[in-house]
């Protein structure tokens, strides 16, 4: 590419992101994310607040499972990550030929 090189990134982070945008209906849409990312531990978690509804997604790539909890409805589900593309989960990951999953690097997001 013609831009500067991507800098080195850490292997574990905790970050917060807030998105506020107007919709066509004139209502505001807000989303707040709190991400915990642990490459050496092969796991991640996202706590989301979307328009006042809180949920938590915990990814364990050693067991290929994602646990999703929605606090308002007290709903808890478990999914097998090998059934999803990482773009659906929001956490980049790879699946090798043997079916083993591993969390992607932060560079996958850049």
SVG drawing of the C-alpha trace seen along z (x, -y; Angstrom):
<svg xmlns="http://www.w3.org/2000/svg" viewBox="-39 -13 44 45">
<polyline fill="none" stroke="black" stroke-width="0.4" points="0.0,0.0 0.9,-3.6 0.2,-4.5 2.4,-4.1 3.0,-0.5 0.6,0.8 2.3,0.4 3.0,3.4 -0.1,4.1 -0.3,5.7 -1.4,9.3 -4.0,8.5 -6.2,5.3 -9.3,3.9 -11.0,1.2 -14.2,-0.8 -16.1,-2.0 -19.2,-4.2 -21.2,-4.8 -24.0,-7.3 -25.7,-8.0 -29.0,-9.2 -31.3,-6.9 -33.6,-7.8 -36.5,-8.0 -34.8,-10.7 -34.2,-8.6 -30.7,-8.2 -29.0,-4.8 -26.5,-4.2 -24.1,-1.3 -21.4,-1.0 -18.9,1.9 -16.4,3.0 -13.9,5.5 -11.5,7.7 -9.1,9.5 -6.5,12.1 -4.5,13.6 -2.3,15.9 -5.3,17.2 -7.2,17.7 -10.3,15.9 -12.3,12.7 -15.4,11.0 -17.6,8.2 -20.1,6.4 -22.6,4.5 -25.2,1.8 -27.4,1.2 -30.2,-1.3 -30.2,-0.5 -30.1,3.4 -27.1,5.0 -25.6,8.3 -22.3,10.1 -20.6,12.5 -17.7,14.6 -15.6,16.4 -13.5,19.4 -11.6,20.5 -10.0,23.5 -13.5,25.1 -14.9,23.3 -17.8,21.9 -19.4,18.5 -21.7,17.9 -24.2,15.1 -26.2,13.6 -28.9,11.0 -29.6,9.4 -33.1,7.9 -34.6,11.2 -32.3,13.4 -31.5,15.4 -28.4,17.4 -27.3,19.3 -24.2,21.3 -23.1,21.6 -20.3,23.5 -18.0,21.0 -17.1,23.3 -20.6,22.8 -20.0,19.0 -17.9,16.7 -15.9,14.4 -17.6,11.3 -20.9,12.6 -19.4,12.7 -17.4,9.5 -14.2,11.3 -11.8,12.4 -10.8,16.0 -9.4,18.8 -10.2,22.5 -7.4,24.7 -7.6,27.9 -8.0,30.0 -11.0,27.8 -9.1,26.1 -10.1,22.5 -7.8,19.6 -8.6,16.0 -7.2,13.7 -4.7,11.0 -5.6,7.4 -4.1,6.8 -7.2,8.6 -9.3,5.7 -7.0,3.0"/>
</svg>
